[in-house]
Amino acid sequence: MTKAIAPVNTQLLVGNFTQNELETLKGTIAKGTSNEQFALFVQTCASSGLNPFLNQIYCITYNGKDGPVMSIQIAVEGIVALAKKNSQYKGFIASEVKENDEFEIDVVTGEPIHKIKTLQRGKTIGAYCVSYREGTPNMAVIITNDQVEHLLKGRNGSMWKDYFDDMIVKHAIKRSFKRQFGIEVAEDEYINADNASSAPESYVRRDITAEADEVQGQPREIESPPAAAKVNETAQVRQKISTAFKALGVTDKDAQAAYMQANCKVAGEKPTLEELNGLLKVMEMEIAEKAAGDEELE
């Protein structure tokens, strides 16, 4: 049985997290952790300034040879967030490259020329990222398909196959930021389905003056989306939940209903978008644990 979170002890570590947020973390993103592991995860979030609710940092638990193991992993979104804390950060550009695109890049100056000549772009053949930092050369990184073939067979292999364009762009960003800012994460860091499918077609350089003026550590005010947009987002989340059920092998309707009853606490007659997102995170954690367990058996 999972031990209850001790409010007195945990509050000493929480940084800007409220007790309700801690309970949400414990039941979703950090589900399956011991109190000690959870405290370490919260400490890491607080000390690094990374926000697990923004998919910047993950807590993965799986069964190792000597018992339950926790892995704290930083997503590409977290890498970008860390780089933005550097006063010399000046943005970046990144995109996938397809076989019918016109593309060339000067790796010395870090200036790419990327033109889409037709909407029939063909297959993806690689990706690039150029990160900018004041007072240092631009850092251009090119990733070709053959460089990521091994990742198609790794822990996130299914994500690479389903969202290849987004994943290879994220990989290029990771490599560029590692060289430009010294930020490094695991070779095959955890990326959930929500992040992969929602990544933009390409990343563009933008003015970050307003962001730099924000008080560090203060949460941003989140604007409520229009009703139509929220309905569309709910439909997208439900589709991802359906896909996750298949990945978990839960295909029977009654079994799915039982799973939702056990893992999605609904306050009203129907689950809200926030409640569905919470359920999806639980499912993604279980999928990651399952993949990690399979990898241990290999």
N, C-alpha and C positions, 0 to 999 in steps of 0.2 A: 504494500500500500504506500502511495506517495505521501511523504510527510508534509504537513502544512507549512506555509512560509511563516517564519517568525518575524512579525512587523518590526520589533525593536532592533533585532540584529540587522535585518536587511536595510532598514532606513539609513543606517550608517554608511551604506555603500552606493546608494541609488543615484546620486547626482541629481539630475532633473526629473527622474522617474517618480511618478506618484505610486501609492500602494496599489491602486486599481491597475495601473499599467504593468506593475510587477506581476500581479496575478495573471494578467493576460499573457505576458511573456512566458510565465511558468507553464501555462496551460496550452500554449500554441508553439511559438518559435523555439522555446527551450524545453519542450515537453520531453519527459523521460530523464531529466537531469536530477541528480541528488541536490540537496540544499547547498552542499559545498561547491558542487560544479556550477550550480546556478549563481551562487555568490561570485564565483570567479568570472563567469560570463558577464554579469552586471558590472563588476569592477572594470573589466576590459572595455565595455561599452562606454562607461563613464570616463575612464582615463584617456581613451582614444577620441572621444567625442563623436563616435559613430552611432547612428540611430538604427536599431534593428527593425523598427516599424517602417522605415524608409528603404528596407531591403539592402542596407549598407553592410551589415554584418550578420552572420548566421551562427547558430549553435546546432551542431549535428551530433546526435548520440547513436551509437551502434554497439553491438556485442562484439568485443574483442576476445582474444584467446584467454585473457586473464580477467574477463569481466567487462561490464559496461565502460565504454570509452566515450569521452566528449571531445569533439573537434571544433574549435572556434575558427571560422573562416570569413575572410573579408571579400565581399563581392566587388566587381568592377566599380559599381556606384560608390562603394566605400573608398576605393582608391582615389577616385576623382574628388570625393569630399575631403580626403586628407591632403591632396595636392592644393586644393583651394585655400587651405590654411596657410600656405606659404605665400608671403607677401610678394614674391617674384612671379607667382602664377599668372599666366596671360592667356589661358585657354588652350583649346586643341581642335583639330579637325580630324575626322575619321570616316571611312566608308568602305563598303565592300566594292570589289572590282569584278566586272563580268567580261566574258570573252569578246563581246562586241563593243565594249567601251573603248574610248581613246584615253590612254593613260601613260603618263611618264612622270618621273620624279627625280629631282636632283638631291641625292642623299647628303650632299655636303651642305647645301643651303636649306634643305628641308622644304623646298617649294614644289608641291605637286601640280600637275596639269591633269585634270580629270574631266572629260567631257562625255556625256551620254548622247550618242549620235542617233540612237533609235530605241524605241520602246521594246523592240525584240532584242533584248540585251544578251541573251544566251545564258550559259551556266556561270556560276560564280567561280572565279579562278584564284581569288585571293582577297586581301584587305590591306589597308594602310592606316596609320595614325601619325600625325605630326603634332607634338606637344610643344607649347611655347613657354619660355621662362625668361624673364628680364635678365639681361646681362650674360646669357649663355646661348650657345648655338641652338637652333631649332633641332628637335630630335625626331627624325623620320624613321619609322619602322614599317617594313613590308612583310606580310605573312602570306606565303603561298600555300595552296591546298596540301601539298606533300608534307609541309611542316606540322600539320595538325592531324594527320591521319591516325596517329596513335591515340588521340583524344576521342576519336569515334568509338574506341573500344574501352575507354576508361569509365570512371564512376558516373560521369555525366554523358555517356555515349548516346543515350536516347535523346537528350536535349540537343546534342550536336547534330543528330540526324534530322530532328524535327525542325530545328531553328538554326540551320547552318549559317546563314548570312549574319544573323545577329551575333552568334557565338564567335565567329571568326573576327568580326569587328571588335568585339569585347577583348578578344585575345590580343589583337594589335594594340589596343589602348593600354592593356596591362603591360605589355613589353615596352612600349614607349615611355610610360610613366615610371617604370622601373629604372630605365636609363636616365631619364631627365630629373626625377625627384628622389630616386633611391627607395621607392616604395615597392615592396615585394610581397607576393602571396604565393600560395601553393600552385604548382603547375596546372592542376585540374580543380580549381576552386569550385565550390558549390554554387550553382546558379539555378534558381527555381523557374518553373514554367511561366509564371506571371511576368518575371523580369525579361525572359527571353522573348516572349511573344509581344511585349509592349515596347521593346526597344525601337527607336526611330530608324527610318530608312538610312539616314546618315547623320553624323554629328557635325555641328557647325560651330565655328568660333563665335563667341558672343561677349558683350560687355558685362563684366561682373562687378562694376562699381557699386551698384545697389546692394549686391550680396555682401560685399566687403564691408559696407557700412552697417550691416546688421550686428546686433549685440551677439557676440559669440556664445553659443550654448543655449540661446533662447529659441524656443520652438516657433516656427513660422505659423502665422494664422492661415488656416486652410479654408479657402472659399468653397461654399457649397455649390456643387455642379447643378446645372439646369436639370429639371425633372426628366426631360427626354434623354439627356446624356446619362443620367443615373440609371434609367431603365435599360439603356443599351449596355452599360457597364455590368449591370446585374445579369443580363443574358450572357455576356462574355464569361463572367465568373462561373455561371452555371454550366457552361460548355466545358470550361477547364475542370470543373468538379467531375463531370461525366467522364472526361479523359482520364482523370486521376483514378476514378473507380476502376477503369479498365486496367490501368497500370498495377493496381493493388489486387486485381483478380476478383473484385467484388462486382459481379455482373447481375446477380439476382436482385429483383426489385425489393423483396422483403429484406434481404441482407443489407441493401443500400439504405433502406429506411431505418433499420436497426443501427447501422453505423452512424447515420446522421443524428439519431436520437441520443447516442452515447457521446458524440463528439461536437455537437452543435447545440448549445443551449439557447433556445428560442424564447424570447420574452413575450412576443405577441402570437398572433395566429399564423403568420408567415415569417420566415427568416428575413432579416434585413440584409442589405448589402454588406454591412460591417460583419454581421454574423456569418454570412457565406464566405467572406474573405478569411475569417478566422478558421472556418472549417477547411478551406483550401490550404491554408498554411499547415494545419495538422496533417493533412493528407500528403503534402509535399515532404514534410519531415519523415513520415513513414516510408515514402518512396525512397528517400535518400538513405534511410536506415536499412531498408531492404537491399538496396544496391551495395551499400557498404558491407552488409553481412554476406552477400553473395561473393564479394571480392575477397573477403577473409577466407572463404572456403576454397578459393581457387589455388 
